[in-house]
Amino acid sequence: MSKNSRTAVQRTGSVSGSERGQRARGRRMNTVLLVVGLLFTAFISFLSHEWGATWHSIVGIGALGVIAWHVYSQRRWVRSATSKRMAHAERRLVIFNTVLAATFIIAILSGFPVWLAGAGGLIESVHSISGTVFLPVAIGHLFLNRRRISVKLRRRPVTA
């Protein structure tokens, strides 16, 4: 949207059909990129484990960026879930997302000593277990959000 049309929207409160369509396409593309990026980085993280610690860690750090983008794009929902906690209408998703975030944070934090210092034993076990738990929880997260994702991917007719 151009600066002039943004000013016009602020004055009149309306947006033309073509501008609305462009924003919808942009949101749809954002959703596609996020879903594909999240799935891609999750699966590549597991595959890259066989490529060595450096590649696996690079992919994990890349996943951190994609997940940060996802959390940022869902910041209103995260704020709502944080303030309402168990009173939130989507309690299952709040619990699932908390477990998902915890497994990811544990995997990232335990991965650094394994990668940089070659740590083994308990730290390596924690990293392996949290990473293994992360993938099915991420798939569950996708399943619980399937309607929200399908709505964002649907094309809506643009009315003038």
Sine and cosine of phi, psi and omega as CSV:
sin_phi,cos_phi,sin_psi,cos_psi,sin_omega,cos_omega
0.00,0.00,0.75,-0.66,-0.03,-1.00
-0.97,0.24,0.24,-0.97,-0.02,-1.00
-0.89,0.46,-0.66,0.75,0.00,-1.00
-0.91,0.42,-0.68,0.73,0.00,-1.00
-0.94,0.35,-0.51,0.86,0.06,-1.00
-0.91,0.41,-0.65,0.76,0.04,-1.00
-0.91,0.41,-0.64,0.77,0.04,-1.00
-0.90,0.43,-0.63,0.78,0.03,-1.00
-0.90,0.44,-0.65,0.76,0.01,-1.00
-0.90,0.43,-0.60,0.80,0.00,-1.00
-0.96,0.29,-0.75,0.66,-0.13,-0.99
-1.00,-0.07,-0.41,0.91,-0.02,-1.00
0.99,0.17,0.19,0.98,0.00,-1.00
-0.81,-0.59,0.37,-0.93,-0.01,-1.00
-0.80,-0.61,0.62,-0.79,0.03,-1.00
-0.94,0.34,0.34,-0.94,-0.02,-1.00
-0.87,0.49,-0.63,0.77,-0.03,-1.00
-0.93,0.36,-0.61,0.79,0.04,-1.00
-0.92,0.40,-0.64,0.77,0.04,-1.00
-0.89,0.45,-0.65,0.76,0.03,-1.00
-0.90,0.43,-0.63,0.77,0.03,-1.00
-0.90,0.43,-0.67,0.74,0.01,-1.00
-0.91,0.40,-0.64,0.77,0.02,-1.00
-0.90,0.44,-0.67,0.74,0.04,-1.00
-0.89,0.46,-0.65,0.76,0.03,-1.00
-0.89,0.45,-0.68,0.73,0.03,-1.00
-0.91,0.41,-0.63,0.77,0.02,-1.00
-0.90,0.43,-0.68,0.73,0.03,-1.00
-0.91,0.42,-0.64,0.77,0.05,-1.00
-0.86,0.50,-0.70,0.72,0.02,-1.00
-0.89,0.45,-0.71,0.71,0.00,-1.00
-0.88,0.48,-0.74,0.68,0.00,-1.00
-0.88,0.47,-0.65,0.76,0.00,-1.00
-0.91,0.42,-0.75,0.66,-0.03,-1.00
-0.89,0.46,-0.74,0.68,0.01,-1.00
-0.90,0.44,-0.69,0.72,0.00,-1.00
-0.89,0.46,-0.68,0.73,0.01,-1.00
-0.91,0.42,-0.72,0.69,0.02,-1.00
-0.91,0.42,-0.69,0.72,-0.01,-1.00
-0.86,0.51,-0.76,0.65,-0.03,-1.00
-0.92,0.38,-0.56,0.83,0.04,-1.00
-0.90,0.44,-0.75,0.66,-0.03,-1.00
-0.95,0.32,-0.63,0.77,0.02,-1.00
-0.91,0.42,-0.55,0.84,0.06,-1.00
-0.86,0.52,-0.65,0.76,0.02,-1.00
-0.95,0.31,-0.67,0.74,0.01,-1.00
-0.91,0.41,-0.62,0.78,-0.07,-1.00
-0.95,0.33,-0.20,0.98,0.03,-1.00
-0.85,0.53,-0.55,0.83,0.00,-1.00
-0.98,0.19,-0.22,0.97,-0.04,-1.00
-1.00,0.06,-0.11,0.99,-0.02,-1.00
0.92,-0.40,0.32,-0.95,-0.11,-0.99
-0.90,0.45,-0.60,0.80,-0.05,-1.00
-0.91,0.41,-0.77,0.64,0.01,-1.00
-0.90,0.44,-0.66,0.75,0.02,-1.00
-0.87,0.50,-0.67,0.75,-0.01,-1.00
-0.94,0.35,-0.63,0.78,0.05,-1.00
-0.89,0.46,-0.69,0.72,0.04,-1.00
-0.90,0.44,-0.66,0.75,0.04,-1.00
-0.88,0.47,-0.65,0.76,0.04,-1.00
-0.93,0.37,-0.60,0.80,0.10,-1.00
-0.89,0.45,-0.63,0.78,0.06,-1.00
-0.88,0.47,-0.58,0.81,0.04,-1.00
-0.86,0.52,-0.66,0.75,0.04,-1.00
-0.91,0.42,-0.69,0.72,0.00,-1.00
-0.91,0.42,-0.67,0.75,0.01,-1.00
-0.92,0.39,-0.63,0.78,0.05,-1.00
-0.88,0.48,-0.66,0.75,0.05,-1.00
-0.87,0.48,-0.70,0.71,0.00,-1.00
-0.89,0.46,-0.74,0.67,-0.01,-1.00
-0.89,0.45,-0.66,0.76,0.03,-1.00
-0.88,0.48,-0.68,0.73,-0.03,-1.00
-0.94,0.35,-0.32,0.95,0.02,-1.00
-0.95,-0.32,0.39,0.92,-0.12,-0.99
-0.87,0.50,-0.55,0.84,0.03,-1.00
-0.90,0.43,-0.69,0.72,0.02,-1.00
-0.90,0.43,-0.68,0.73,-0.01,-1.00
-0.88,0.48,-0.69,0.72,0.04,-1.00
-0.88,0.48,-0.69,0.72,0.01,-1.00
-0.89,0.45,-0.71,0.70,0.00,-1.00
-0.91,0.41,-0.59,0.80,0.00,-1.00
-0.92,0.38,-0.65,0.76,-0.05,-1.00
-0.97,0.23,-0.58,0.81,-0.07,-1.00
-1.00,-0.04,-0.41,0.91,-0.04,-1.00
0.74,0.67,-0.90,-0.43,-0.10,-1.00
-0.97,0.23,-0.15,0.99,0.08,-1.00
-1.00,0.06,-0.07,1.00,-0.02,-1.00
-0.92,0.40,0.59,-0.81,-0.02,-1.00
-0.87,0.49,-0.49,0.87,-0.01,-1.00
-0.95,-0.30,0.86,0.52,-0.06,-1.00
-0.83,0.56,-0.67,0.74,0.00,-1.00
-0.86,0.51,-0.67,0.74,-0.01,-1.00
-0.93,0.36,-0.59,0.81,0.05,-1.00
-0.88,0.48,-0.72,0.69,0.01,-1.00
-0.90,0.43,-0.73,0.69,-0.01,-1.00
-0.87,0.50,-0.70,0.71,-0.02,-1.00
-0.92,0.40,-0.57,0.82,0.05,-1.00
-0.90,0.43,-0.70,0.71,0.04,-1.00
-0.90,0.43,-0.66,0.75,0.02,-1.00
-0.87,0.49,-0.74,0.68,0.01,-1.00
-0.89,0.45,-0.67,0.74,-0.02,-1.00
-0.90,0.44,-0.70,0.71,-0.01,-1.00
-0.91,0.42,-0.62,0.79,0.01,-1.00
-0.92,0.39,-0.72,0.69,-0.01,-1.00
-0.89,0.46,-0.68,0.73,0.02,-1.00
-0.90,0.44,-0.68,0.74,0.00,-1.00
-0.89,0.45,-0.69,0.72,0.01,-1.00
-0.91,0.42,-0.76,0.65,-0.06,-1.00
-0.91,0.42,-0.62,0.78,0.02,-1.00
-0.98,0.21,-0.33,0.94,0.01,-1.00
-0.95,0.30,-0.53,0.85,-0.01,-1.00
-0.88,0.48,-0.75,0.66,0.03,-1.00
-0.92,0.40,-0.52,0.85,0.04,-1.00
-0.92,0.40,-0.67,0.74,-0.04,-1.00
-0.96,0.27,-0.78,0.63,-0.15,-0.99
-0.99,0.13,-0.55,0.83,-0.08,-1.00
-0.92,-0.40,-0.01,1.00,-0.02,-1.00
0.91,0.42,0.50,0.87,-0.03,-1.00
-0.89,0.46,0.58,-0.81,0.03,-1.00
-0.80,-0.60,-0.42,-0.91,0.09,-1.00
0.89,0.46,-0.76,-0.65,-0.09,-1.00
-0.89,0.46,-0.68,0.73,-0.03,-1.00
-0.89,0.46,-0.69,0.72,0.03,-1.00
-0.91,0.42,-0.62,0.78,0.05,-1.00
-0.90,0.44,-0.69,0.72,0.03,-1.00
-0.88,0.48,-0.68,0.74,0.02,-1.00
-0.89,0.46,-0.72,0.70,-0.01,-1.00
-0.90,0.43,-0.70,0.71,-0.04,-1.00
-0.92,0.38,-0.72,0.69,-0.01,-1.00
-0.91,0.42,-0.61,0.79,0.06,-1.00
-0.92,0.40,-0.61,0.79,0.01,-1.00
-0.94,0.34,-0.60,0.80,0.02,-1.00
-0.95,0.32,-0.53,0.85,-0.08,-1.00
-0.85,0.52,-0.72,0.70,-0.10,-0.99
-0.88,0.47,-0.78,0.62,0.03,-1.00
-0.90,0.44,-0.55,0.84,0.04,-1.00
-0.93,0.38,-0.62,0.79,0.05,-1.00
-0.90,0.43,-0.64,0.77,0.05,-1.00
-0.91,0.41,-0.64,0.77,0.08,-1.00
-0.88,0.47,-0.64,0.77,0.05,-1.00
-0.87,0.49,-0.70,0.72,0.03,-1.00
-0.90,0.44,-0.66,0.75,0.02,-1.00
-0.89,0.45,-0.70,0.71,0.00,-1.00
-0.92,0.39,-0.41,0.91,0.01,-1.00
-0.98,-0.17,0.19,0.98,-0.12,-0.99
-0.85,0.52,-0.64,0.76,0.00,-1.00
-0.93,0.37,-0.69,0.72,0.00,-1.00
-0.87,0.49,-0.67,0.74,0.00,-1.00
-0.92,0.39,-0.70,0.72,-0.03,-1.00
-0.90,0.43,-0.58,0.81,0.06,-1.00
-0.90,0.44,-0.68,0.74,-0.01,-1.00
-0.93,0.36,-0.43,0.90,-0.02,-1.00
-1.00,0.05,-0.33,0.94,-0.02,-1.00
-0.92,0.38,0.63,-0.78,0.08,-1.00
-1.00,0.06,0.72,-0.69,0.05,-1.00
-0.94,-0.35,0.62,-0.79,0.04,-1.00
-0.91,0.42,0.66,-0.75,0.01,-1.00
-1.00,0.01,0.83,-0.56,0.04,-1.00
-0.97,-0.24,0.60,-0.80,-0.04,-1.00
-1.00,0.09,0.00,0.00,0.00,0.00
